Amino acid sequence: MLEPTNPQRRALDGWVDRHPVAQYVALIIDCEQARMRESVKPAEILANYQGVPLIQFRLAVCGGVGAPQAASIREANARFLDTLPWEARRALVGSLTEAIDLYKGADLLGQAHEAFPASHWLAIYWARSSQSIAEFEPALAGFDSVLADAPTHRDAMLGRVTSLSYLMRHQEAIATTTRMIELGTWYIGDAYYWRAWNQYNLKALEPAWADVEIAIKMVSTTNVYKLAGLIAYDRKDPPTAILRFDRAFELDVTNCDAVWMAGLVHVDQESWPQASPKFARAMSCFSNAAAQAKSDLAALDAEVKRRGGSLDPPGREARQRTKLTRDMELAAERSAQSAFNAAQGFARMGQKALALAHIEMAIVHPRMNEKAEALKLAIEKMP
C-alpha cells in the first residue's frame, strides 16, 4: 500500500494541474486508499478538467462530495460509453445510497454489450444479469456471442448450458456438457451436474444417477444433493433419497423442496416421527419463500411505477409478474400442504397440541381449507 508521502505519488503533484494523464494516474492511486481518498477535492479538479470525460469518470468512480454521476457524464458526452459497465455494476450491487436494481443493471449491460461487442467479459456479465431476471433467451445469445469467437470459453459454455436447461432444451444442453467433460478442465463438476439434471428431466434415470454421483464428489452443493435425492427416489431407493435430501437441507436451509421431499419419502415408509418435524420445517421454509416472492412483486410494481409504464423490452414485465406470482402461490400452497402433512403426522403420533397448531396453518389456504377443517374435527376428538 502506498503511503501519502510515497515519493512516486508525490512526483505527480507538479503535473496534475497541467496534464490530464498525471491527474488520472494520481486519482487511481488516491482513490484506492481511504486516507488518501479524503484528500481528493472533486470541485477543484473539475474546475481544471471540466471538459475531460475521463477525469470526470475517474472522479465518479472515486465518489465523494461533489463527484459527478457516471450517468450524467454519458448524457453530456454521448460517445463516452465507458460509464455503462460501471453504472450497471452500481445497479446490480447497490450502494449506501442506491438500492439494487436488477432490471436497470441488465439494461445497462445490454447497452454496453452493443457498444463493445468484442468484449467477452461484458457479454458474459450481461448474459448472467439477464439470467438473474429469468431472461434466458437474451442470456443464451450473450453466451453464444462469446462462443462464436472462442468456442471453448468455459464460462460461456457453462452459461450456455444453464440457459438451455432453463429453456428446457435438454438435448442441446447435454451436448454442451458432454463437450465440457471431454475438454477435461474447468467446471467439470458443474458439467456433470447439469448433464444429470437434463437427463433426469428426460427420465433417463441411470445415466443421470451415474453423472450426479460423480458431481457430488466434485461440487458438493445443495442443488447437487437435491438432484441426487430426486433421482434416487425415482430409482426406488428411499434410504439414499432421504440421505441426499437431508444433506441438501443441511447445506442450505432455504432449499424448501429438499426438506419437503424428505418428508414425503418418510410418509411413503409411514415413518411419522421422522416425517412430521421435516414437514414442520418445510412449512416455515415455504412460508418465507412466499413472503420473499411477494416482496419481489412489490419491488417490480415499484420499478414499473418509477419508469412510468412498463418494463422494456416488451413482455418483460408480464414474464416477471407471471413468474413471481407463480412462485408466491406455489410456495404458499406448499406451506399449507406441509402444515397439513405435519398435523396429520403429529395426530398419528398422538401429539394433539402440535397437530392442532399445524392444522390451523393449513386451514387458511383456500385449496387446503376443506381437507384441513375435516382433519381438525378429527384431531379435536382425540383424547
C-alpha positions in Angstrom: 0.0 0.0 0.0 1.3 3.4 -0.9 1.6 6.0 1.9 0.6 9.7 1.4 4.2 10.6 1.5 5.2 8.0 -1.2 7.8 9.7 -3.5 6.4 8.1 -6.7 2.9 9.5 -5.9 4.3 12.9 -4.8 6.2 13.2 -8.0 2.9 13.6 -9.8 1.9 16.7 -7.8 3.7 19.1 -10.1 1.9 17.8 -13.1 -1.7 17.1 -12.0 -2.9 20.7 -12.8 -1.2 20.7 -16.3 -1.6 17.2 -17.7 -4.8 15.0 -17.6 -2.8 11.8 -17.7 -0.9 12.7 -14.5 -4.2 13.7 -12.8 -5.8 10.4 -13.9 -3.0 8.3 -12.5 -3.0 10.3 -9.3 -6.7 9.7 -8.9 -6.3 6.0 -9.4 -3.7 5.9 -6.6 -5.5 8.2 -4.2 -9.0 6.8 -4.6 -8.0 3.2 -3.8 -6.8 4.1 -0.3 -9.1 5.6 2.3 -6.6 8.0 3.9 -5.6 9.4 0.5 -9.1 9.5 -0.9 -10.1 12.1 1.7 -7.6 14.5 0.1 -9.3 14.3 -3.3 -11.2 17.6 -4.0 -13.7 16.9 -6.9 -14.7 20.6 -7.2 -11.1 21.8 -7.6 -10.2 19.0 -10.1 -13.4 19.6 -12.1 -12.7 23.3 -12.3 -9.4 22.4 -14.1 -10.7 19.5 -16.2 -14.4 20.2 -16.7 -14.3 19.2 -20.3 -12.4 15.9 -19.9 -14.8 13.0 -19.6 -12.0 10.6 -18.5 -11.2 12.7 -15.4 -14.9 13.1 -14.7 -15.4 9.4 -14.9 -12.5 8.6 -12.6 -14.0 11.1 -10.0 -17.4 9.4 -10.4 -15.8 6.0 -9.6 -13.9 7.5 -6.7 -17.1 9.1 -5.2 -17.2 11.7 -2.5 -18.9 15.0 -2.1 -19.1 16.9 -5.4 -18.1 14.0 -7.5 -20.1 13.7 -10.8 -22.5 10.9 -11.5 -21.4 8.4 -14.2 -24.8 8.6 -16.0 -24.5 12.4 -16.2 -21.1 12.1 -17.9 -22.5 9.8 -20.6 -25.6 12.1 -21.1 -23.3 15.1 -21.6 -20.9 13.1 -23.8 -22.8 10.6 -25.9 -19.7 8.9 -27.2 -18.3 8.2 -23.7 -20.0 4.8 -23.2 -17.3 3.6 -20.9 -19.5 4.5 -18.0 -22.1 1.9 -18.8 -20.5 -1.1 -17.1 -19.8 1.0 -14.0 -23.4 2.2 -13.9 -24.6 -1.4 -14.3 -22.4 -2.6 -11.5 -23.8 0.1 -9.2 -27.3 -1.0 -10.1 -26.6 -4.7 -9.6 -24.7 -4.5 -6.3 -26.3 -1.3 -4.8 -24.6 1.2 -2.5 -25.3 3.1 0.7 -27.5 5.5 -1.2 -28.8 3.3 -4.1 -30.9 0.1 -3.9 -30.2 -3.0 -6.1 -31.9 -2.8 -9.4 -31.5 -5.9 -11.4 -33.6 -4.7 -14.4 -31.6 -1.5 -14.7 -28.4 -3.4 -14.4 -29.4 -5.8 -17.2 -30.5 -3.0 -19.5 -27.2 -1.0 -19.0 -25.1 -4.1 -19.6 -27.1 -4.8 -22.8 -26.3 -1.3 -24.0 -22.6 -1.9 -23.0 -22.5 -5.2 -24.9 -23.9 -3.4 -28.0 -21.3 -0.6 -27.6 -18.4 -3.0 -27.1 -19.3 -6.3 -28.8 -15.8 -7.6 -28.8 -15.6 -7.7 -25.0 -16.1 -11.3 -23.8 -16.3 -10.0 -20.2 -19.1 -7.6 -21.0 -21.0 -10.2 -23.0 -20.9 -12.8 -20.1 -21.7 -10.1 -17.5 -24.7 -9.1 -19.5 -25.8 -12.7 -20.1 -25.5 -13.5 -16.4 -27.5 -10.4 -15.4 -30.2 -11.5 -17.9 -30.4 -14.9 -16.3 -30.9 -13.2 -12.9 -34.2 -11.8 -14.1 -35.1 -15.0 -16.0 -34.4 -13.6 -19.4 -32.9 -16.8 -20.7 -33.1 -16.2 -24.5 -31.1 -13.0 -24.3 -28.7 -14.7 -21.9 -28.2 -17.6 -24.3 -27.5 -15.0 -27.1 -24.9 -13.4 -24.9 -23.0 -16.6 -24.1 -23.2 -17.8 -27.7 -21.7 -14.5 -28.9 -18.6 -15.3 -26.9 -18.5 -18.9 -28.1 -18.7 -17.8 -31.7 -15.3 -16.1 -31.1 -13.9 -18.5 -28.5 -15.6 -21.9 -28.9 -14.1 -23.4 -25.7 -14.6 -20.4 -23.4 -15.6 -22.3 -20.3 -17.6 -19.6 -18.6 -19.6 -19.1 -21.8 -20.1 -22.8 -22.2 -21.4 -23.2 -18.7 -23.7 -20.2 -19.2 -25.0 -21.7 -22.4 -25.7 -25.0 -20.6 -27.7 -23.2 -17.8 -29.6 -21.1 -20.2 -30.5 -24.1 -22.4 -31.5 -26.0 -19.3 -33.9 -23.4 -18.1 -35.3 -23.2 -21.6 -35.9 -26.9 -21.4 -33.7 -27.5 -24.5 -32.3 -30.7 -22.8 -30.6 -32.4 -25.7 -28.6 -29.2 -26.7 -27.6 -28.8 -23.0 -26.5 -32.4 -22.8 -24.4 -31.9 -25.9 -22.6 -28.9 -24.5 -22.0 -30.5 -21.1 -20.6 -33.6 -22.8 -18.2 -31.3 -24.7 -17.1 -29.7 -21.5 -16.4 -33.1 -19.9 -14.4 -34.1 -23.0 -12.3 -31.0 -22.8 -11.3 -32.2 -19.3 -10.7 -29.0 -17.4 -12.7 -26.2 -15.7 -16.3 -26.6 -14.4 -16.2 -30.4 -14.8 -18.3 -31.0 -11.7 -20.9 -28.4 -12.9 -21.0 -30.1 -16.3 -21.7 -33.5 -14.7 -24.4 -31.8 -12.5 -26.2 -30.1 -15.4 -25.9 -33.2 -17.6 -27.5 -35.2 -14.8 -30.2 -32.5 -14.4 -31.1 -32.6 -18.1 -31.0 -36.4 -18.2 -33.3 -36.6 -15.2 -35.8 -34.2 -16.9 -35.7 -36.6 -19.9 -36.4 -39.5 -17.5 -33.0 -41.1 -18.3 -32.5 -42.2 -14.7 -29.5 -44.5 -14.9 -27.3 -42.0 -16.9 -28.5 -39.2 -14.6 -27.6 -41.2 -11.5 -24.1 -42.1 -12.8 -23.5 -38.4 -13.5 -24.9 -37.0 -10.3 -22.8 -39.3 -8.2 -19.7 -38.0 -10.0 -20.9 -34.4 -9.5 -21.3 -34.9 -5.7 -17.7 -35.8 -5.4 -16.6 -32.6 -7.2 -19.2 -29.9 -6.3 -21.0 -30.7 -3.0 -23.7 -28.1 -3.2 -27.3 -28.2 -2.0 -28.6 -28.4 -5.6 -26.4 -31.4 -6.4 -27.6 -33.3 -3.3 -31.3 -32.4 -4.0 -31.0 -33.7 -7.6 -29.3 -36.9 -6.3 -32.3 -37.3 -3.9 -34.8 -36.9 -6.7 -33.1 -39.4 -8.9 -32.6 -41.9 -6.0 -36.3 -41.5 -5.2 -37.4 -42.2 -8.8 -35.0 -45.2 -8.8 -36.9 -46.6 -5.8 -34.1 -46.2 -3.3 -35.8 -44.4 -0.4 -32.9 -44.6 2.1 -30.4 -43.0 -0.3 -33.0 -40.4 -1.3 -33.5 -39.4 2.4 -29.8 -39.1 3.0 -29.4 -36.9 -0.1 -32.4 -34.7 0.7 -31.3 -34.2 4.3 -27.8 -33.2 3.2 -29.2 -30.7 0.7 -31.2 -29.0 3.5 -28.2 -29.0 5.9 -26.2 -27.2 3.3 -29.0 -24.6 2.6 -32.0 -24.1 4.9 -33.8 -22.2 2.2 -33.9 -25.3 0.0 -37.5 -26.0 0.9 -38.0 -28.7 -1.8 -35.3 -30.8 -0.2 -36.9 -31.0 3.3 -40.3 -31.3 1.7 -39.2 -34.3 -0.4 -37.5 -35.9 2.6 -40.8 -35.7 4.5 -42.7 -37.3 1.5 -40.2 -40.2 1.5 -40.8 -40.8 5.2 -44.6 -40.8 4.6 -44.1 -43.5 1.9 -42.4 -45.5 4.6 -45.0 -44.5 7.2 -42.2 -43.1 9.4 -44.3 -40.4 11.1 -41.8 -39.5 13.8 -39.3 -38.6 11.1 -41.8 -37.1 8.6 -43.7 -34.6 10.9 -40.7 -32.5 12.0 -39.5 -32.2 8.5 -42.9 -31.1 7.2 -42.9 -28.5 10.0 -39.6 -27.1 8.8 -40.9 -27.2 5.2 -43.9 -25.2 6.3 -41.8 -22.4 7.7 -39.4 -22.6 4.7 -42.1 -22.3 2.1 -43.8 -19.5 4.1 -40.6 -17.5 4.0 -40.3 -18.2 0.3 -43.8 -16.9 -0.4 -43.1 -13.8 1.6 -39.9 -13.2 -0.5 -41.8 -13.6 -3.7 -44.5 -11.2 -2.5 -41.7 -8.7 -1.7 -40.2 -9.1 -5.1 -43.6 -8.5 -6.7 -43.9 -5.2 -4.7 -40.4 -4.3 -6.0 -41.5 -5.0 -9.5 -44.5 -2.8 -9.1 -42.3 0.0 -7.7 -40.0 -0.3 -10.7 -42.8 -0.1 -13.2 -44.2 2.9 -11.4 -40.8 4.6 -11.3 -40.5 4.1 -15.1 -43.9 5.5 -15.7 -45.3 2.5 -17.5 -43.9 -1.0 -18.2 -40.5 -2.5 -18.4 -38.6 -2.7 -21.6 -38.3 -4.8 -23.7 -41.9 -5.6 -24.4 -43.2 -8.6 -22.5 -40.6 -8.5 -19.7 -43.0 -7.2 -17.1 -45.6 -9.8 -17.9 -43.0 -12.6 -17.7 -41.6 -11.4 -14.4 -45.0 -10.9 -12.9 -46.2 -14.3 -14.1 -43.1 -16.0 -12.6 -43.2 -14.2 -9.3 -46.9 -14.7 -8.9 -46.5 -18.4 -9.7 -43.6 -18.7 -7.2 -45.6 -16.9 -4.5 -48.7 -19.0 -5.0 -46.8 -22.3 -5.2 -44.8 -21.6 -2.1 -47.9 -20.6 -0.1 -49.7 -23.8 -1.2 -46.7 -25.9 -0.4 -46.5 -24.3 3.1 -50.2 -25.2 3.7 -49.7 -28.7 2.4 -46.6 -29.1 4.7 -48.7 -27.8 7.6 -51.4 -30.4 6.8 -48.9 -33.2 6.5 -47.2 -32.2 9.7 -50.6 -32.1 11.5 -51.6 -35.5 10.2 -48.3 -37.0 11.3 -48.4 -35.5 14.8 -52.0 -36.7 15.1 -50.9 -40.3 14.2 -48.3 -40.0 16.9 -50.9 -38.9 19.5 -49.5 -35.3 19.8 -52.8 -33.5 19.8 -51.5 -30.0 20.6 -48.9 -30.0 17.9 -51.4 -31.4 15.4 -53.9 -28.6 16.2 -51.2 -25.9 16.0 -50.2 -27.0 12.5 -53.7 -27.7 11.1 -54.6 -24.1 11.9 -51.8 -23.1 9.5 -53.3 -25.2 6.7 -56.9 -24.1 7.2 -56.1 -20.5 6.0 -55.2 -21.7 2.5 -58.3 -21.9 0.2 -57.2 -25.1 -1.5 -56.5 -26.8 1.7 -59.4 -25.4 3.8 -61.9 -28.2 3.3 -59.5 -31.1 4.0 -57.9 -29.2 6.9 -61.3 -28.5 8.5 -62.1 -32.2 8.3 -58.8 -33.2 9.9 -59.2 -30.6 12.6 -62.5 -32.1 13.6 -60.9 -35.5 13.8 -58.0 -34.1 15.9 -60.3 -32.3 18.3 -62.0 -35.7 19.1 -58.7 -37.1 20.1 -58.3 -37.8 23.9 
